């Protein structure tokens, strides 16, 4: 008998929905394990059921380690994209400034070619406006580049701060574990009970 095509929509019957969820969850986790074994990949799967219950699988290490690795990769990729964007903006700003300088140089050459006697008031005013416009555009481009640099540094600071907090949490966990091990060792050490002048080990 040919199986009918499953319609991709929410299953209304809660019993059928739960059965389908269990079957498909098992199949998904099985495929994830196979992918890890066959290809040597580190696979992490996180599933929340409709009731909010968590199901997870980490094929290598713990899910916490995989999530930290993912966050580091995402942060590194974002920093690379920010660096590339800043470089592109800087190159564009340099190109525009070169164009402006070229235009001003051509205007100056055309102005001074006729000698000082050709410098009329209109030409001087036009030259002054051109220089003011060039200075304004130069300052604007410079401010934009500085603002982007500040944003990049703030973003980098946030990443480093988050990494520092994670490391501090790990240090605290390790310290708690160390204290727990010391307490356990102390409890399991040989205790002596004094009866008169005799000591009996328990």
PyMOL commands that set and color helices and strands:
alter all, ss='L'
color gray80, all
select helices_A, chain A and resi 14-39+63-112+116-118+121-188
alter helices_A, ss='H'
color red, helices_A
select strands_A, chain A and resi 44-48+54-58+192-195+198-201
alter strands_A, ss='S'
color yellow, strands_A
deselect
rebuild
show_as cartoon
